[in-house]
Amino acid sequence: MSAHAFDVMVPYYGDVPLLQAAVRSVQAQDGDDWHLTVVDDGTEPGVPEWFAALGDPRVSYLRNPHNLGVTGNFNRCVRLAQAPHVVLMGCDDLMLPGYLRTVRRALRRSPEAAMVQPGVQVVDAAGRPSSSLVDAAKRWVYAPAGIRTVPALLGGEDLAVSLLRGNWLYFPSVCWRTEALRRHPFRADLGVIQDLAVVVELLLDGGQLATDPEVCFRYRRHAVSASAAQAVTGARFDEARRFFRGTAARLAAHGWPRAARAAHHHWSSRLHALTLLPSAAPAPRPMAALLHHAVSRAPEAGG
């Protein structure tokens, strides 16, 4: 049994200075009820030596013997977690000093919650506050209006409908109940939308989401990322279409018809494809893939 309440797991691959900043942001958290583990899926030189020099017993570092990929490393982090709650923090994101204090407060208020989503500030690659169309839609269109100002406990079909219309969660900032994630591991067949897939499984299992409006996490949105690159080529939307169609059928069978319809229509995903058309304009194949996702229709679940 773990002696601490929170495992902060950082599945790492990429920029060393950004990782170091992420680690320092976790070290700045208050309390003695947490432990940070970085699970390195790469081969960048000097990284093991930097962690060895930290000399901080609250921080552990592991390097995978071979590359597991994004989803494989997520699942390894969950398997390694020992505390009741776990955060799968992005290796380029930042915790503000009050992150764990905010999560503790949310869990005192809603101890039954399987997930906690605190307030998030979006920053760009240089760490400057940023506001993209995607983030504006998350905040003002898709997220329930009340959670911007007061804490809430959400769940069931209502939350499934909300998230399938537009996923307004910031996955790296979410604190999860560890045993719930172990029951519903990240799917190996998904490379970008695996976080939403896990949330849907948790909701079908009766899990609830606690929210707190306190901004205590900085989520870094890069102009060029794996998901952004896949989006412009259309690869992301091939995966999304498969996920939404399968999920619509699953929700219909579960007796959640409104959530099934939201998955079937996946309007925010279609609109996202349309917003990327200017970026894909010089290349006919990506344009065709984006248009196909935006306008294609699938049979209604159960139809």
C-alpha positions in Angstrom: 0.0 0.0 0.0 1.4 3.4 -0.9 2.3 5.8 1.8 1.2 8.8 -0.3 -2.2 9.8 -1.7 -1.1 11.0 -5.2 1.1 9.6 -7.8 2.1 12.1 -10.4 3.2 10.1 -13.4 4.9 11.8 -16.4 5.0 9.7 -19.5 8.0 11.4 -21.2 9.2 11.6 -24.8 10.5 14.8 -26.3 11.9 18.2 -25.2 14.4 18.0 -22.2 14.1 21.6 -21.0 10.3 21.4 -21.0 10.4 18.2 -19.0 12.7 19.8 -16.5 10.3 22.7 -16.1 7.4 20.2 -15.6 9.4 18.4 -12.9 10.2 21.6 -11.1 6.5 22.6 -11.1 5.6 19.3 -9.4 8.4 19.8 -6.8 6.8 23.1 -5.9 3.6 21.4 -4.7 2.8 21.6 -1.0 2.3 18.6 1.3 4.1 15.3 1.7 1.3 13.1 0.2 2.6 12.9 -3.3 5.3 11.2 -5.4 6.5 12.0 -8.9 7.6 9.3 -11.4 8.9 10.1 -14.9 8.7 7.2 -17.3 11.0 7.9 -20.2 10.0 6.3 -23.5 12.9 7.8 -25.4 16.7 7.9 -25.6 17.6 11.5 -25.1 21.2 11.8 -23.6 21.8 13.3 -20.2 18.2 12.8 -18.9 19.1 9.9 -16.5 22.0 11.9 -15.2 19.9 15.0 -14.6 17.5 13.0 -12.5 20.3 11.3 -10.6 21.6 14.8 -9.7 18.3 16.0 -8.3 18.7 14.1 -5.1 15.0 14.4 -4.3 13.4 11.3 -2.7 10.0 12.5 -3.9 11.1 12.0 -7.5 11.7 8.7 -9.4 13.0 8.2 -12.9 12.6 5.1 -15.1 13.6 4.6 -18.7 11.7 2.0 -20.7 14.0 -0.8 -22.1 12.3 -0.3 -25.5 9.9 2.3 -26.9 6.2 1.6 -25.9 4.6 4.4 -27.8 2.1 6.9 -26.4 -0.6 4.5 -25.3 1.7 1.8 -24.1 3.5 4.3 -21.9 0.3 5.6 -20.5 -0.7 2.1 -19.5 2.7 1.4 -18.0 2.3 4.6 -15.9 -1.0 3.4 -14.6 0.4 -0.1 -13.8 3.3 1.6 -11.9 1.0 3.9 -9.8 0.5 2.8 -6.2 -1.3 5.7 -4.7 -5.2 5.9 -4.6 -5.1 8.8 -7.1 -2.9 9.4 -10.1 -2.2 12.3 -12.5 -0.9 11.5 -16.0 0.8 14.8 -16.5 2.1 16.0 -19.9 5.9 16.2 -20.0 5.6 19.8 -21.3 2.8 21.0 -19.0 3.1 22.8 -15.7 1.4 22.5 -12.4 0.8 25.8 -10.6 1.7 25.7 -6.9 -1.9 25.1 -5.9 -2.7 22.2 -8.1 -2.7 19.4 -5.5 -4.3 21.7 -2.9 -7.2 22.3 -5.4 -7.5 18.5 -6.1 -7.5 17.7 -2.4 -10.3 20.2 -1.8 -12.4 18.7 -4.7 -11.9 15.2 -3.3 -12.9 16.2 0.2 -16.1 17.7 -1.3 -16.7 14.7 -3.6 -14.7 11.7 -2.3 -16.7 9.3 -4.6 -15.4 11.0 -7.8 -13.4 8.9 -10.2 -12.0 12.0 -11.9 -11.2 15.6 -10.9 -10.9 18.4 -13.5 -9.5 21.6 -12.0 -9.3 25.0 -13.8 -6.7 25.2 -16.6 -4.8 28.0 -18.3 -3.7 27.3 -21.9 -0.3 28.5 -22.9 1.6 28.3 -26.2 5.0 26.7 -26.9 6.8 29.6 -25.3 4.6 29.5 -22.1 2.6 32.6 -23.0 -1.2 32.6 -22.3 -3.0 31.5 -25.5 -6.5 31.3 -26.7 -7.2 29.1 -29.8 -10.6 28.5 -31.4 -10.5 25.0 -29.9 -10.0 26.3 -26.4 -12.6 29.0 -26.7 -15.1 26.4 -27.8 -14.2 24.1 -24.9 -14.7 26.9 -22.4 -17.7 28.8 -23.8 -19.6 26.2 -26.0 -19.1 22.7 -24.8 -18.4 22.9 -21.0 -21.4 23.3 -18.7 -21.6 27.1 -17.9 -21.8 26.6 -14.2 -18.4 24.9 -13.8 -16.6 28.1 -14.7 -17.6 29.7 -11.3 -18.6 27.0 -8.9 -17.5 23.4 -8.1 -19.7 20.6 -9.5 -20.1 16.8 -9.5 -21.2 15.5 -12.9 -21.9 12.0 -14.3 -24.2 9.7 -16.1 -25.7 10.2 -19.5 -25.8 14.0 -19.2 -22.0 14.2 -18.9 -21.5 11.7 -21.7 -23.7 13.8 -24.0 -21.8 16.9 -23.0 -18.3 15.4 -23.7 -19.3 13.6 -26.9 -20.7 16.9 -28.3 -17.3 18.4 -27.5 -14.6 17.1 -25.2 -13.9 20.0 -22.9 -11.6 18.1 -20.5 -7.8 18.7 -20.4 -6.6 15.2 -20.0 -3.0 15.9 -18.6 -4.6 18.0 -15.8 -7.1 15.4 -14.7 -6.6 13.5 -11.4 -7.9 10.0 -11.7 -8.9 7.3 -9.2 -6.1 4.7 -9.8 -8.2 1.6 -9.5 -10.8 3.0 -12.0 -8.1 3.5 -14.6 -6.8 0.0 -14.0 -10.2 -1.4 -14.8 -10.4 0.6 -18.0 -6.9 0.8 -19.6 -6.1 3.0 -22.6 -7.0 1.2 -25.9 -4.0 0.1 -28.0 -6.0 0.8 -31.2 -6.4 4.5 -30.4 -3.5 7.0 -30.7 -5.1 10.4 -30.2 -8.7 10.0 -28.8 -7.8 7.4 -26.2 -8.5 9.8 -23.3 -12.1 10.3 -24.3 -12.5 6.5 -24.7 -11.4 6.0 -21.1 -13.8 8.7 -19.8 -16.7 7.1 -21.6 -15.9 3.7 -20.1 -15.7 5.3 -16.6 -19.0 6.9 -17.0 -20.6 3.7 -18.2 -19.1 2.1 -15.1 -20.9 4.7 -12.9 -17.9 7.0 -12.4 -18.4 10.7 -11.7 -16.3 13.8 -12.5 -15.7 16.5 -9.9 -14.7 20.0 -11.2 -13.2 23.0 -9.5 -12.9 26.4 -11.2 -9.6 27.2 -9.5 -7.0 27.7 -12.2 -4.0 25.6 -11.1 -2.6 23.9 -14.2 -0.9 25.2 -17.4 -1.7 23.1 -20.4 0.8 23.7 -23.3 -0.8 23.7 -26.8 1.8 23.5 -29.5 1.1 24.5 -33.1 2.8 21.4 -34.3 2.1 18.2 -32.2 1.4 14.6 -33.0 -2.4 15.2 -32.9 -2.1 18.4 -34.9 0.0 16.7 -37.6 -2.4 13.8 -37.8 -5.4 16.1 -37.9 -4.1 18.0 -41.0 -3.4 14.7 -42.9 -6.8 13.4 -41.8 -5.4 10.4 -39.9 -6.8 11.7 -36.6 -10.3 11.8 -38.1 -10.1 8.2 -39.4 -9.5 7.1 -35.8 -12.2 9.5 -34.5 -14.8 8.2 -36.9 -14.1 4.6 -35.9 -14.3 5.5 -32.2 -17.6 7.5 -32.5 -19.4 4.9 -34.5 -18.4 2.1 -32.1 -19.2 4.2 -29.1 -22.7 5.2 -30.5 -23.5 1.5 -30.7 -22.2 0.8 -27.3 -24.2 3.7 -25.7 -27.4 2.7 -27.5 -27.0 -0.9 -26.1 -26.4 0.6 -22.6 -29.7 2.5 -22.8 -28.3 6.0 -23.3 -30.0 7.1 -26.5 -29.1 10.8 -26.2 -25.4 10.0 -25.7 -25.6 7.6 -28.6 -26.9 10.3 -30.8 -24.2 12.7 -29.7 -21.5 10.1 -30.6 -23.2 9.4 -33.9 -23.3 13.1 -34.9 -19.9 14.1 -33.3 -20.5 17.6 -34.4 -17.4 19.2 -32.8 -15.1 16.6 -34.5 -16.7 17.4 -37.9 -16.4 21.2 -37.3 -12.8 20.7 -36.3 -12.1 19.0 -39.7 -13.7 21.9 -41.5 -11.5 24.5 -39.6 -8.4 22.6 -40.8 -9.2 22.8 -44.5 -7.2 25.9 -45.1 -4.1 24.2 -43.7 -4.6 21.2 -46.0 -5.5 23.2 -49.1 -2.3 22.6 -51.1 -2.7 18.8 -50.8 -5.7 17.2 -52.4 -5.6 13.9 -50.4 -5.7 15.5 -46.9 -8.4 17.9 -48.1 -10.5 14.9 -49.3 -10.0 13.1 -46.0 -11.1 16.2 -44.0 -14.1 16.8 -46.1 -15.1 13.1 -45.9 -15.0 13.3 -42.1 -16.9 16.6 -42.0 -19.8 15.4 -44.2 -19.9 11.6 -44.0 -22.9 10.0 -42.4 -23.0 6.7 -40.5 -26.1 4.5 -39.9 -27.8 5.4 -36.7 -26.8 3.1 -33.8 -29.1 0.1 -33.8 -30.5 1.1 -37.2 
